[in-house]
Amino acid sequence: MKRSSLQLLTVFSAFMMSAGMNAALPVIEQSSVEFRQVNAKATISYELKNAPAIVTVDIETNTLADASGEWVSIGGENLQTLSGDVHKVIRAGARKITWQSRAEWPEKSIPAGQIRAVVTAWPTNAPPDYLVIGLETKNDVRLYAKPDFVPYGINSDYYKTNAILMRKIPAAGVVWRMGSPEDEDTNRGASEIPHLVMLTADYYMGVYELTQGQLAKIGYSHESNFKDSADSPMRPAEKLSVNILRGGFSSSRPNEVPWPESGYTNIYSKSLIGTLRSKCGLNRIDLPTEAQWEYACRSGTTTAFNNGGASTAENMNLVGWYHRNAGVETHIVGLKQCNDFGLYDMHGNVQERCLDRYSDWQSSASFLPIDYAFNGVAVDPVGPTVGEASDEKSFVLRGGYYSQAYHGCRSASRASGTYSKEYSYQGCRLCAPAIFK
């Protein structure tokens, strides 16, 4: 049996991505890759030191026979059979990754000296860009650095039914303007008062609205209104009240209080999100705050719609489903243009629940600085408490829906819904912190 043992290239990305930490950073040491020509199997051995890390890997080949040329990635689409200590949180110690190259590169030959692996250790507080939550087994959480490494491709229908695909939103430290200018639309709501906001941490946001198929895979029993079409599993789950998502407004059940008093921990364990947490092991996956939602929706834009367009029906038609193109029903997620963060259906299809209680903002100066009046910045706003809310049982809805006019689907457009009401145009999109243990 012919073998070639080659030196593994190690990339120390941790120190570049972990901000403000004095603790020891994860380091990859004593790395090697062994490629077996007989069965075309590569075994990558490495040692992780100092701290847990999320480990990713790339395989590169050399453009010249003597390995003196440029090293080029073979592409993540050819690395779908990676297994072992990769794409997840890894504890310190000696670790191995296996790549079944014959299955993915059946007609490729790799002469000795022309293959190497690039292993990256990501700090647990600075993870890669893509998070995949598998719903077919428990605790199936994977992380990927680039879109071509995500199994099946990021646009696969697999992520509309069998798994949840999330994208990291680069929000930490960015000061931006929430709300809309007075001249954005003649139907602009009075509560869209512009104000400055800063979020202090990155976070993950669902690429798609939560679908009926995903709900079934989570194992939560719930019946949506638009459930009888062949494509219903890929349509948004709707009739999702906050009561269903997080638990009742007031109850004798323990740990069941509304946001923001609840924080991320005090939700009903048998609620939809409580059930998902139990299945995937992520104990802070939740709805987004209203500020997180709008920042993710805008993806750097300041216009009415996140494609850079003004408030017109023509622009809305490009990015979402509304009363002129939807036929008074929901549609398969991901069919319209995505925004610059790669998120679909932020405009229209179904309204999306947020954590915040609703307030009209005009009476909110005590907890939400208004930039033109105070030159202040709201840091990580969580919405009003019971005493500050316009209605303590009314919570924020964003994005508009399938039978609404285009102006109600703008990035800044706000709506509210009672805690327990279940309407066929109200769904959700999930959010998770970009930090792992």
C-alpha angles and dihedrals in degrees: 000000000000118000136177119202112201135184115259119228112228123205117203099207095149098085092052095054107036109087124201098355124141095180120101113281123226115264132191114221141166094026129174140160126213119197118197110207093196099062097015092237124147122202115195115199123192141157121229115206140186101014145005114279143177105251125208130175140200128193118221134188128201124244093220130058093234091051091243095118134079119308112230130189115243087218132257091259087070093051102063094119096061110134140169125043099006142100093023142066108298125194120226117277143072110326141179138208124194127205120191097208097173090067093051103028102032096155099037125098123200114201118213112280095025104092132069137161126231109211119191127192112206118197112245090242093052105044130172123280102259128059121189121192111195113212100192095074135023124269094008101153120152134176129206132190099209135028095242090060093058107103114258091003128282093271095054119127085232087083091054094059119006103036141017116242117202132185125212111243113214098221107133113126097353114138110208140161117257119197128030140279117256093249097053094098136348088232093051112141120246089231093065092090109162115242137160120258135183125192113202099207141042116243141184122253128192113259087216137028111265107274135214090245092054091048090056092049091050086058098238116139111226134137120219123204097240095051105124104072124098088241095047094111088064095046121092118275107243140181085064110156122186085248090062094041101046110000141272124322093237126005145143088245113109124253094015114130130126129256135307093020090051096055111197096303108055103077131121109274092219095050118108094263091040089054091049092049090053091050100045101030095232103128097190102047104126146129116307122254113249091256092050090050096051094044090051092045095050095047090193099321126123096194132100092264129033094241088070092261131139123242100286135127090240093059093044090052090061097053108031156004117270139150096294099051108020102071091226095294142086122266138211109287120250101031098115130062116296123223126247091276090056095251120144133210096013083142116056133331094096133356111252124228119234130195096242126098110236122260128167091234090221088090095037104086090114092068104016117052114219110220100216092049103038106009084230132147123221107221116208094337114203099184130250128321122232093279094049100044123100087227119006092214096048119095134190125269122188141187104036126246148249099282098038128103117257095254090061090058098056122126091255099039113121133198137168137218135190116258097246105032117114113206128174092236099053121091137137148237120217128237131193135183117256094236131092137191 
